[in-house]
Amino acid sequence: MAMRLPVLLGCGLLAACNFSTNDGATVGSRGLWVANGTSVVEYNPAQLGGGAGPTAPHVSINSEVIGTPAGVAFDPMGNLWVADPAAMINGAATPALYEFSAAQLAALATDNSPDPVAIITSTFMQSPRQIVIDTLGNAWIADPTANAVLTYTQAQLSKTGTNAVGPVLLITSSQFNGASGVAFDSSGNMWVANNGTTATAGTTIVEISKAHIPAIPETGTATPQLVADATVSDAGGATIQAPWGVVFDSSDTLWATNSGTSTVAGFAKASLVTGAPTPAVTLSSATVGSDATLNKPHGICIDDVGNMAVVSSGIAVYGPSQLATGSPTPATFIVGAATTLNAPQGCAFGPVVK
């Protein structure tokens, strides 16, 4: 029997909300985890409460398996999953998905180079990028080189060790063009950001409605080619240009990072129909010292109180009140050599390491 697609939720699965303040900025209860060059780093809430400068991460994962991590996500049990286009598997760079357990994360203060408890490779996986894990523990991974969204079930993810196994769904569409980001709205519709591997096809964000996403098979790899229910294009002024990451907030606003124009666009859910809607909000780069706060942004994630983190050459964290059109100086801006940031990519809010 096939499993039906659940309604997916954003951040908020892993911990109760414990609020604190720092210089007037509301701080959530989760740490910020960032796929970073050859490591994965965590900043705890106390480091995200305001200010700018070269803040060093609270903890880092420096496992020998980590190659060039692109996406990070947490499952409902608090385990961290990393999508890595060049993981070091048996001495060779290999596209992979791998897991660090909640227990390993809790012990990072004493062992920051753990071996993943699970590694998944597949010939279908070519350049895994943004990853979303739903409330049933199924993983959805955007892969721009495969130009597809790959789906792995909770049962597949629960196996330990190294496993070469294909996804249960390899979702493609003629409207995909370098599928880079993936997110689900509150109704369970899937939205895919197309970074643009074919220049003539343009860069877009497309919707596959929940009703048109196939049931998840229990075995094998199904390869449905779907027709997008909506295709959202650039409205002029570079509102959608080489989008990298997408995320929905609690009001169902879709936020997308534009790596082509160093902006972040927020679209009201009602505007997300085929055409070229004007964003409700467009965030442009400010300058702090000599550093641009948005520099070809990639990862984007939102915490339990509505703070938005955007990852580019540094990490910009905007408070909810700053999410208005303009060039706001982020409430927190982490940049500089002491950060150890090295080509950071995706991000996720998750458990705090004590």
C-alpha positions in Angstrom: 0.0 0.0 0.0 1.3 3.4 -0.9 1.7 6.2 1.7 0.0 9.5 1.0 1.9 12.7 1.2 1.5 14.5 4.5 1.0 18.1 5.1 4.4 19.6 5.7 5.4 22.1 8.3 8.2 24.6 8.6 10.6 25.0 11.5 9.1 24.2 14.9 9.2 20.4 15.2 12.0 19.9 17.7 11.8 22.1 20.7 9.5 24.1 22.9 9.8 27.9 22.5 11.9 29.6 25.2 12.2 33.3 24.5 14.9 35.7 25.6 15.9 39.1 24.6 19.3 40.7 23.8 19.5 44.4 23.0 15.8 44.4 22.2 16.0 41.6 19.7 13.7 38.6 20.2 15.7 35.4 20.2 14.2 32.0 19.4 14.9 28.7 21.1 16.9 27.1 18.3 20.4 27.0 17.1 21.3 28.0 13.5 23.1 25.2 11.6 24.9 26.0 8.4 26.5 23.8 5.7 29.9 25.4 5.5 32.7 24.6 3.1 34.1 21.4 4.6 32.2 21.5 7.9 28.7 22.0 9.4 28.6 24.7 12.1 26.1 25.8 14.7 25.4 29.2 16.2 23.4 29.1 19.4 20.5 31.5 20.2 22.7 33.7 22.4 24.9 34.5 19.4 21.9 35.5 17.2 20.5 38.3 19.4 22.0 41.3 17.7 25.2 42.9 16.5 27.8 42.4 13.8 31.2 40.9 13.6 33.4 37.8 13.3 31.5 35.5 15.7 33.0 32.0 15.9 30.5 29.1 15.8 29.4 27.6 19.0 30.3 24.1 17.7 31.4 22.6 14.4 31.2 19.1 12.8 34.5 18.3 11.1 33.8 14.7 10.1 36.2 13.3 7.4 33.1 12.4 5.3 32.1 16.0 4.8 33.1 17.3 1.3 31.2 20.3 0.1 27.9 20.3 2.1 25.0 22.2 0.5 21.9 21.4 2.5 21.0 20.6 6.1 17.7 19.6 7.7 16.5 17.9 10.9 14.2 15.0 11.1 11.4 14.7 13.7 13.8 12.9 16.1 16.4 15.7 16.1 18.9 14.0 13.8 20.8 16.1 11.4 20.8 15.2 7.7 23.4 16.7 5.3 23.1 16.8 1.5 26.6 16.8 0.1 27.5 16.8 -3.6 31.1 15.7 -2.9 31.0 13.6 0.3 34.2 11.6 0.8 33.0 8.0 0.5 35.8 5.4 0.4 38.3 8.1 -0.5 36.3 9.5 -3.5 34.1 12.5 -3.9 30.5 11.1 -4.1 27.1 12.8 -4.0 25.5 11.6 -0.8 23.0 12.2 2.0 24.2 11.4 5.5 23.1 11.6 9.1 24.5 12.7 12.4 22.4 11.5 15.3 20.9 13.7 18.0 23.3 12.0 20.5 26.3 12.8 18.3 25.2 16.4 18.1 24.8 16.6 21.9 28.4 15.3 22.3 30.0 17.7 19.8 31.8 19.6 22.7 33.9 16.5 23.3 33.9 14.8 19.8 33.5 17.2 16.9 34.5 14.7 14.2 31.9 11.9 14.4 31.4 9.4 11.6 27.8 9.6 10.2 25.5 6.9 11.5 24.0 6.6 8.0 25.2 7.4 4.5 23.0 7.1 1.4 24.4 7.2 -2.1 22.6 6.6 -5.5 23.3 6.9 -9.2 20.2 9.1 -9.3 21.8 11.6 -6.9 24.1 14.0 -8.7 24.3 17.4 -6.9 22.0 17.3 -3.9 21.2 20.8 -2.6 18.3 22.0 -0.5 16.6 19.4 1.6 13.3 19.3 3.5 12.2 16.6 5.9 8.4 16.3 6.5 6.6 15.4 9.7 6.7 11.7 8.8 10.5 11.8 8.4 10.5 11.6 4.5 13.3 13.6 2.9 12.8 15.7 -0.3 16.0 16.9 -2.0 16.4 19.3 -4.8 19.1 18.3 -7.2 19.9 20.9 -10.0 22.2 18.6 -11.9 19.7 15.8 -12.0 17.0 18.5 -12.5 14.8 16.6 -10.2 13.4 16.3 -6.6 14.4 13.1 -4.9 12.3 11.5 -2.2 13.6 9.1 0.5 11.3 7.5 3.0 11.7 7.5 6.8 12.3 3.7 6.5 15.2 4.3 4.1 16.6 7.0 6.3 16.4 4.7 9.4 19.0 2.3 8.1 22.5 2.7 9.5 25.8 2.3 7.7 26.5 3.1 4.0 23.8 2.1 1.6 23.5 2.6 -2.1 19.8 3.0 -2.6 17.7 4.9 -5.0 14.9 7.4 -4.0 11.3 6.1 -4.0 10.4 9.1 -6.1 12.5 10.9 -8.8 10.2 13.8 -9.6 10.9 15.7 -12.9 9.0 18.2 -14.9 9.5 20.0 -18.2 9.1 23.2 -16.1 12.2 22.3 -14.0 15.3 24.2 -15.0 18.1 23.4 -12.5 15.9 22.4 -9.6 17.8 24.0 -6.7 15.4 24.7 -3.8 12.3 22.9 -2.5 9.7 23.9 0.0 6.1 23.0 1.0 3.3 25.4 1.8 0.9 24.8 4.7 -1.4 22.8 2.3 1.3 20.4 1.3 1.9 21.9 -2.2 5.5 21.6 -3.4 7.4 24.6 -4.7 10.7 24.2 -6.6 13.2 27.0 -7.3 14.8 26.7 -10.7 18.4 28.2 -10.6 18.7 28.0 -14.4 20.9 25.4 -16.0 19.4 26.2 -19.5 19.7 30.0 -20.1 16.9 30.1 -22.7 14.4 28.6 -20.2 14.8 31.3 -17.7 14.7 31.0 -13.9 11.4 30.4 -12.2 9.6 29.1 -9.1 7.1 26.4 -9.9 4.3 24.7 -8.0 3.4 21.0 -8.0 0.1 20.8 -6.1 -0.4 18.2 -3.3 -3.1 16.5 -5.4 -0.6 15.9 -8.2 2.3 14.6 -6.2 2.3 10.8 -6.5 1.8 8.5 -3.5 5.0 7.3 -2.1 5.7 3.7 -3.2 7.1 1.3 -0.6 9.7 -0.2 -3.0 11.5 0.7 -6.2 12.0 4.1 -7.8 9.1 5.7 -9.5 10.0 8.4 -12.0 7.0 10.7 -12.6 7.3 13.6 -14.9 4.8 16.1 -13.7 3.3 19.3 -15.1 3.6 22.4 -13.0 0.4 23.8 -11.6 1.8 27.3 -11.5 5.0 28.9 -12.9 6.1 32.1 -11.2 8.5 34.2 -13.3 10.5 37.4 -12.9 8.4 40.6 -12.8 11.2 42.8 -13.9 13.7 44.4 -11.6 15.2 41.0 -10.9 12.5 39.7 -8.6 13.3 36.1 -9.5 16.9 35.7 -10.8 18.7 32.4 -10.2 16.8 31.5 -7.1 18.7 29.1 -4.8 16.7 28.5 -1.7 13.0 28.8 -0.8 11.1 28.7 2.5 7.5 29.4 3.7 7.0 31.4 6.9 4.1 30.9 9.3 1.8 33.2 7.3 2.5 31.2 4.1 4.6 33.9 2.5 7.2 32.3 0.2 10.7 33.7 0.6 13.3 33.0 -2.1 17.0 33.9 -2.3 18.1 35.4 -5.6 21.7 34.5 -6.1 21.7 36.3 -9.4 20.9 39.7 -8.0 21.8 39.5 -4.3 18.2 40.0 -3.1 15.6 38.1 -1.2 12.0 38.2 -2.4 8.9 37.5 -0.3 5.6 36.6 -2.2 2.2 36.5 -0.5 0.6 33.1 -1.0 -2.3 34.6 -3.0 0.0 36.1 -5.6 1.7 32.8 -6.4 -0.1 32.0 -9.7 1.3 31.6 -13.2 2.7 34.9 -14.3 5.1 37.5 -12.9 3.8 38.7 -9.6 5.3 41.7 -7.8 6.9 40.5 -4.5 5.3 41.8 -1.3 8.8 42.4 0.1 12.2 42.7 -1.6 15.3 42.8 0.6 18.4 44.3 -0.9 21.9 44.3 0.4 23.2 46.7 2.9 26.9 47.3 3.7 28.4 46.7 7.2 31.9 47.9 7.3 33.1 46.9 3.9 31.0 43.8 3.6 27.7 43.3 1.7 25.1 41.7 3.9 23.6 39.9 0.9 26.2 38.5 -1.6 24.7 36.0 -4.0 22.6 34.5 -1.2 22.0 30.7 -1.0 20.5 29.2 2.1 17.4 30.6 3.8 15.7 29.5 7.0 13.2 30.8 9.6 13.2 30.1 13.3 10.4 29.6 15.8 9.8 33.4 16.4 10.1 34.5 12.8 13.7 35.5 12.5 15.0 34.9 9.0 18.6 33.8 8.4 20.1 34.3 4.9 23.4 32.7 4.1 25.8 34.3 1.6 29.5 35.1 2.2 28.3 35.8 5.7 25.2 35.1 7.7 22.5 37.8 7.9 19.7 37.3 10.5 16.7 39.6 10.1 14.1 40.1 12.9 10.4 39.9 11.8 10.0 43.7 11.9 12.9 44.1 9.4 11.2 42.0 6.7 10.1 45.0 4.7 11.2 46.3 1.3 14.5 48.1 1.5 18.1 47.5 2.5 17.9 46.9 6.3 21.0 46.3 8.3 20.5 42.8 9.8 19.8 42.4 13.5 22.8 40.0 13.5 25.5 39.9 10.8 28.2 37.3 11.1 31.2 37.9 8.9 34.9 37.8 9.0 37.8 35.4 9.3 37.1 34.4 12.9 33.8 33.0 11.9 35.5 30.1 10.0 32.8 30.5 7.4 34.0 29.1 4.1 31.6 29.2 1.2 28.6 28.6 3.4 25.5 27.2 1.6 22.2 25.9 3.2 20.9 26.4 6.7 18.4 25.1 9.1 17.3 26.0 12.7 17.5 23.0 15.0 18.5 21.7 18.5 20.8 23.8 20.6 24.1 22.1 21.6 24.6 22.7 25.4 
